[in-house]
């Protein structure tokens, strides 16, 4: 019998729910906080998303209505420089938060995963993390994370317990995402799907999802460019990104493939977003 028909599969044990649909934030966030037992949240995001859009303000408003707002840390830069992670961890402790909410693309989501890991190292506890993506980078589905050290090198960590505990896919929150970022991270999702087709250890049902993701990304990325305010198209792309990197518990993390390996090297060294490195490597 073929070796490809032997294997194991497990979902992330941290993940308690993925909520999806335009406008779902207002109901999904209170439900996830209740499920996870979060009473005071620190929002982790980037400066542009905080200052140039109302996305973070909307999340803050819901938390304030629940009396669960601890604060917002918006100093996460591209490729998650380590100083932002150190400062964000301190902010979490200063406001006495008990749950993280990351808002944005791969950098704030990865940075939050690393904060969760650091707090476990110092306090012996993995704090819950709700991820609210505004791009198609799909960092919310993995148990690994990357950051940039003091020397500008990309560093990675992996731990099955740092994967987010909840994910909210709300297309309305992506309307403010710059077109170049939205479309380039869509190609990043395409990278995920293609590389998972030949990566060892991916279970057969997940390969079916990868094929579906490839089809949806090819169909809807051009539509998103032609009609950027179409919420149905944007929601379908968020779901395609989910299918491209379906949550999978792995005992030993390995890089997805050549494109991602090159992207990590080029991105941190030259300050290039991961989505753009995917575009460059596919042309």
C-alpha positions in Angstrom: 0.0 0.0 0.0 1.2 3.5 -0.8 2.9 5.4 2.0 0.7 8.4 1.3 -2.2 6.4 2.7 -0.6 6.0 6.1 -0.4 8.9 8.7 -2.1 10.7 11.5 -4.0 13.9 11.9 -5.1 16.1 14.8 -6.6 19.6 15.0 -4.9 22.2 17.3 -6.1 21.4 20.8 -6.1 25.1 21.6 -8.7 26.0 19.0 -12.2 26.3 20.4 -13.9 28.0 17.4 -13.7 29.7 14.0 -16.5 32.2 13.4 -17.0 33.5 9.9 -19.3 35.8 8.0 -19.6 39.5 7.2 -20.5 41.4 10.3 -19.9 38.4 12.7 -17.5 40.3 15.0 -20.2 41.7 17.2 -21.6 38.3 18.1 -18.4 36.1 17.7 -16.2 38.1 20.0 -18.5 38.0 23.1 -19.1 34.3 22.5 -15.4 33.5 22.3 -14.6 35.5 25.4 -17.2 33.5 27.2 -16.0 30.2 26.0 -12.4 31.0 26.8 -13.1 32.7 30.1 -11.4 36.0 29.1 -12.3 38.9 31.4 -9.7 41.6 30.3 -8.2 41.7 26.9 -5.1 43.3 25.4 -5.5 44.1 21.7 -2.2 43.6 19.7 -2.0 45.3 16.4 0.0 47.6 14.1 0.2 51.4 14.1 -1.4 51.9 10.7 -4.4 49.7 11.4 -4.9 51.5 14.7 -4.5 55.1 13.5 -5.8 55.0 9.9 -8.9 52.7 10.1 -11.8 52.1 12.5 -11.2 48.4 12.7 -9.4 48.4 16.1 -11.9 51.0 17.4 -14.7 48.6 16.6 -13.0 45.8 18.5 -12.4 48.2 21.4 -16.0 49.3 21.5 -17.3 45.7 21.8 -14.8 45.0 24.6 -15.7 48.1 26.5 -19.4 47.2 26.2 -18.5 43.9 27.9 -16.3 45.6 30.5 -13.4 43.5 29.1 -11.1 46.1 27.6 -7.7 46.1 29.1 -5.8 48.2 26.5 -4.4 48.3 23.0 -0.8 47.8 22.0 -0.2 49.0 18.5 3.6 49.0 18.1 4.0 45.7 16.2 6.0 46.4 13.0 6.4 44.5 9.8 8.0 41.1 10.4 7.4 41.5 14.2 10.7 43.1 15.5 11.6 41.6 18.9 11.4 44.9 20.8 7.7 45.2 20.0 7.1 41.7 21.4 9.0 42.5 24.6 7.0 45.8 25.0 3.7 44.0 24.2 4.3 41.3 26.8 5.0 44.0 29.3 1.8 45.9 28.3 -0.2 42.6 28.8 1.2 42.3 32.4 0.8 46.0 33.2 -2.9 46.0 32.4 -3.3 42.6 34.1 -5.0 41.2 31.0 -5.9 37.5 30.8 -6.5 37.1 27.1 -4.9 38.4 23.9 -6.8 39.7 20.8 -4.6 40.1 17.7 -5.9 42.3 14.9 -4.3 42.6 11.5 -2.0 40.4 9.3 0.7 37.9 10.0 3.0 40.2 12.0 0.6 41.0 14.9 -0.7 37.5 14.9 2.7 35.9 15.0 3.9 38.5 17.6 1.0 37.5 19.8 1.8 33.8 19.5 5.4 34.6 20.6 4.1 36.7 23.6 2.0 33.7 24.6 5.1 31.6 24.5 7.2 34.1 26.5 4.5 34.4 29.2 4.4 30.6 29.5 8.2 30.6 30.0 8.0 33.2 32.8 4.6 32.4 34.4 4.0 28.8 33.5 0.7 29.4 31.7 -0.4 29.6 28.1 -2.8 32.5 27.8 -5.6 32.3 25.2 -5.4 34.3 22.0 -8.2 35.3 19.7 -7.0 36.2 16.2 -8.9 38.6 13.9 -7.2 38.6 10.5 -7.5 41.5 8.1 -5.3 39.9 5.4 -5.1 36.5 3.7 -1.7 35.5 5.2 -3.3 32.7 7.3 -0.9 33.0 10.2 -3.9 32.4 12.5 -4.0 28.7 11.6 -0.5 27.6 12.6 1.3 26.8 15.8 4.6 28.4 14.7 5.6 32.1 14.6 8.4 34.2 13.3 9.9 37.4 14.5 13.0 39.6 13.7 15.8 39.7 16.2 18.0 42.6 17.2 20.4 41.8 14.3 17.6 41.8 11.7 17.5 38.0 11.4 14.2 36.1 11.0 13.8 33.7 13.9 11.1 31.1 14.3 9.5 29.2 17.1 7.0 26.4 17.2 4.8 25.0 20.0 1.4 23.4 19.5 0.0 25.4 22.5 0.6 28.8 21.0 -1.9 28.4 18.2 -4.8 30.8 18.6 -7.8 29.7 20.7 -10.3 31.5 18.6 -10.5 33.0 15.1 -12.9 35.5 13.6 -13.2 35.9 9.9 -15.3 39.0 9.2 -15.0 40.4 5.7 -16.2 43.8 6.8 -13.0 44.2 8.8 -10.9 43.7 5.6 -12.5 46.6 3.6 -9.8 49.0 4.9 -6.9 46.7 4.0 -4.9 48.2 1.2 -5.5 46.5 -2.1 -1.8 45.6 -2.7 -1.6 44.0 0.8 -4.9 42.1 0.3 -4.1 40.7 -3.1 -0.4 39.9 -2.3 -1.4 38.0 0.8 -3.9 36.2 -1.4 -1.0 34.9 -3.4 0.6 34.0 -0.1 -2.4 31.8 0.6 -1.9 30.3 -2.9 1.6 29.5 -1.8 0.3 27.7 1.2 -2.1 25.6 -0.8 0.4 24.6 -3.5 3.2 23.8 -1.1 0.9 21.7 1.1 0.2 19.5 -1.8 3.7 18.1 -1.8 4.7 18.7 1.8 5.1 15.5 3.8 2.6 14.8 6.6 -0.4 16.5 5.1 -3.5 14.2 5.4 -5.5 13.4 2.2 -8.6 15.4 3.2 -6.4 18.5 3.7 -5.1 18.1 0.2 -8.6 18.2 -1.1 -9.1 21.5 0.8 -5.9 22.8 -0.8 -7.3 22.1 -4.3 -10.5 23.9 -3.3 -8.5 26.8 -2.0 -6.5 27.1 -5.2 -9.7 27.2 -7.3 -11.3 29.8 -5.1 -8.2 32.0 -4.9 -7.9 32.0 -8.7 -11.6 32.7 -9.1 -12.0 35.4 -6.5 -8.8 37.4 -6.3 -9.4 39.0 -9.8 -13.0 39.7 -8.7 -11.7 41.4 -5.5 -9.5 43.7 -7.6 -12.4 44.6 -9.9 -14.9 45.1 -7.1 -13.0 45.7 -3.8 -16.1 46.4 -1.8 -17.8 43.1 -2.6 -18.2 41.5 0.8 -19.2 38.1 -0.6 -16.0 37.9 -2.6 -13.9 39.0 0.3 -15.5 36.5 2.7 -14.9 33.7 0.2 -11.3 34.7 0.0 -11.0 34.6 3.8 -12.4 31.0 3.7 -10.1 30.1 0.9 -7.1 31.2 3.0 -8.4 29.0 5.8 -8.6 26.0 3.5 -5.1 26.8 2.2 -3.6 26.2 5.6 -6.1 24.1 7.5 -5.1 23.8 11.2 -3.0 20.8 11.8 -1.1 19.7 14.9 2.4 18.7 14.1 4.9 17.3 16.5 7.9 18.6 14.6 7.5 21.8 12.6 9.1 22.1 9.1 9.0 24.9 6.6 6.2 24.8 4.0 8.5 25.0 1.0 10.9 26.9 -1.1 8.8 30.0 -1.5 8.3 30.4 2.2 11.9 29.7 3.0 13.0 32.4 0.6 10.3 34.7 1.8 11.5 34.5 5.4 15.1 35.3 4.3 14.2 38.1 1.9 11.4 39.6 3.9 13.2 40.3 7.2 16.5 41.3 5.5 15.1 43.8 3.0 11.8 44.8 4.8 9.6 43.1 2.1 6.1 41.9 3.1 5.6 38.2 2.9 2.8 38.6 0.3 5.1 40.6 -1.9 7.9 38.0 -1.7 5.3 35.4 -2.8 4.4 37.6 -5.8 8.1 38.0 -6.7 8.9 34.3 -6.4 5.9 33.3 -8.6 6.8 35.5 -11.5 
